[in-house]
Amino acid sequence: MITKIRTATEYEQVMQIIEGYLQKATAGGGFQALSPAEADELQQLSLLAESWEDSIPLMPVSAPQTLSEMISLRMYQMKLKQKDVAVLLDVSPSRLSEVLKGKRKINLDFARRLHTHLNIDAAFILKTA
């Protein structure tokens, strides 16, 4: 059995073995379909794969610098589409689009709605608006 994943190729091999066990468990109606040895190996390989994944450095994400970037980030975090945000903020989709494109400034009421509904820091709104 593999004791440490050292390369991406080894990781892929481990993931294939894990997938095989998961398919067997699914076809058999649950993990009880695996023998005790298979269940132990699945657990060990899963821990190795998790350790490998945790060792991979993530790309740094830069903090939003503009109000448009912050609104877009909140949309992503909240899994909302632009039209959903427009409804949430009680503004027209075209007005929100203009704000996101930097073609329109926000007023105090819009700023309050951003703070209240999207939880955007008031200081950030003042700084970037």
Secondary structure, 3 states (H helix, E strand, C coil): CCCCCCCHHHHHHHHHHHHHHHHHHHHCCCHHHCCHHHHHHHHHHHHHHHHHHHHCCCCCCCCCCCHHHHHHHHHHHCCCCHHHHHHHHCCCHHHHHHHHCCCCCCCHHHHHHHHHHHCCCHHHHHHHC
